[in-house]
Amino acid sequence: MEILTLVALIAAGAYILKSRDQRQRIALLGTHLGRYQIEKLMESLTSGYLRCLGEDDPERRQQIWSLLDSTEEKLSAQFNSFAAEFARTPEADTRVSKLPVAIPFAHKLFPAATFDLRQALAIHARGIAGVMKNEAQRSAKSKAFTMSAELFLMQHTCHWYCKSKTVASARMLARHQTSYEQLLDAVSPETREAYRALTGS
């Protein structure tokens, strides 16, 4: 019985520590993101893409694409500013555990099994900007598909930082019916290569 009580106490303590750590991470990221309209612009883009792809009138479709180009530029500019601002955050607060589940202080206990969120956000900023500029000369439909993947992968990274990779992947699957592996396959080659090198995925 004493062993069961001890195990229960250890489990409860670990849960409390994990919850506190996650609250601190959510608060830190939220403080920085709160200065921008990134989430609102993401919603406008993704809903706009769907509306445009369902439009039968070519002229009307082109008008919507033009409006979406402007939204992409605003989003890219804001995300660049956000990533640059977050880059000034101390490294001790930006380590992300590569372990599949959240373990209290994993970034301190297993520093080799972590990556730096600041570097990940810089990768996302370059990826979003690259697709927005469309130097790869993608078609409008292909560009929308790739941009959506870039944005969803960035969202996955933020959830990974706040919770864990497993939780982030489950949320992505539930919200967008897209697996983590599908996201990596759908982003630009530049983003995929840099992201895998950083996270070991």
N, C-alpha and C positions, 0 to 999 in steps of 0.2 A: 504494500500500500504506500509506503514511504517513497518508493521508486516512482510510482505513478504520480504521486503528488509533486515530486521533484521535476518529472518530465513535463507535467502540466504547467508548473511555474516557469520553467525554461521556455516552453512554447508561448506562454502568455507574454513573457518579457520580450521575446524575439518579435512577436506580433506588434507590440507597442513601439519598439524601436524602429521596426520597418515602417509602420504607419507614420511615425513622426518624421522619419527621413523623407518619405514620399510627400508628405504635406509641405515640407521645406522646399523640395524640388518644384512642386507645382506652384508654390508661391513665388519662387525665384523666376521661373519661366513666365508665369502670368504677369508679373510686374513689368518685365521687358516687353512682352507681347501686347500688353494693355495700352502701350503708347502708339500702336499701329492699328490699321484696319485690315490686317492680313487675312484673318478668318472670314470677314465679310466679303473681301475681294475674291477669295477662293470660292465661296458659295456662289457669287455672281458669275464667275467663270464657268464652273462646272454645270450650273443650271443653264447658262447661255449656250454652252457647247451642245447640250442635249436639245435645246430649242432649235438651234441652228441646223443640227443634223436631221431634225424632223420637219424642217421647212421645205416645201415643194417648189416654191417660187424662187428661181435662181437670183433674181434681183433683190428680193427681200433677204435671201440667205447671205448675199454679199454685204448687205448693209449691216447685218448682225455680226458677220466676221469682222468688219471694220470697227464696230463698237468693242468687240472682244479684244482686238489688238490693243486698243487704248487701255482696257482693263488689265491686260497682261503687262503692259509697260508700268502701270501704277503699282501692281503687285510686285514686280521685279525690283522696282526702285525701293519700295518699302521693305522688302525682305533683305535687300542689300544693306539698308540702314540698320535693320534689326540685328543682322549677323555681325556687322561691324561693332555695334554697341555691346552685344553679348560677348564679343571677343575680349572685352576688357574685364570680364568676370574672372575672379581668381580660379586657377586650375583645380584647386581642392574642391570647388563647388560644381565642376563641370565634367567630372569623370562619370562614365556610363559603364555599368557592369555588362560584360558579354555573357554572363551566366544566364541560363534560360529562365530562372525564377529569381525573385527578389530576396536577397539575404541582407540583413542589417550590416551596414559598413563594409559591404563586399568590395567597394572601390578602394578601401583602405587595407582590407585583409588580403585581397588578391589583386594588387595593382597591375600585374601583367595581363590580367583578364579584363581590361577596361579599354575604352577609347575616349577621346576628348570631344564633348558635344560641340565645342567651338569650331573644331575642324570639320565636323559633320555639317554644321550649319553653313560653313563656307562652301562646302561641296554643293549643298543644296542651292545656295545663292548663285553659284556659277552655272549649275544645271538649269535653273529657272531662267536665268538671263540668256543662256545659250539657245534654249528652245524659243524664247520670246524673239530673239534676233533672227532666228530661223536661217542661220548660215548653212545648215544642211539642206536647205531648199525642200523641206517637207511640204506635202500637200496640206491644205487647210485641215482636212480630216485627220491626217497623220500627226500634224502639229498639235491638234487638240488632244489626241490620244496620248502623245508623249508628255505634254504639259500636265495633263491630269495625273499621269504616273509619277512625274516629278513632285507634284504637290502632295500626293498621297504618301509617297515615300518620306517626304519631309515630315508629314503628320505622324507617320509611324515612328520616326526617330524621336519626336517630341514625347510621344507616349512611352517609348522605350526608356527614355531618360527619367520620366516621372514614375513609371511603374516597373516594367520589365519587358524583355523582348517577347515573352510568351503572351502577356496581356496585350501588348501592342499589336501583335499578329492576330490575336483573337478579335480585337476590336475592328481591325481592318477587314477581316473576313466577314464579320457581322454587319458592318456599316456599308461596305462597298462590294461585298461578295468577291473579294480579291485577296489572294494569298500573298504572303511576303515574297515568295519566289517569283510569282507573276509580276509583282511590282518591279523587282530588280530586272526582269527580262524586258519590261516595257519602257524603262527610262532610257535616256540617251546613253550611248556607249561610254562617253566620258564620265558621266555620273556613276554608272555601274562599276567601272573599273576603279575609280577613286574610292567609292563607298565600300566595295569589297576589300580593298587594300586596307582601309581604316578599321573596319569592323570585323574583318576576318570571316565575313558571311559568304 
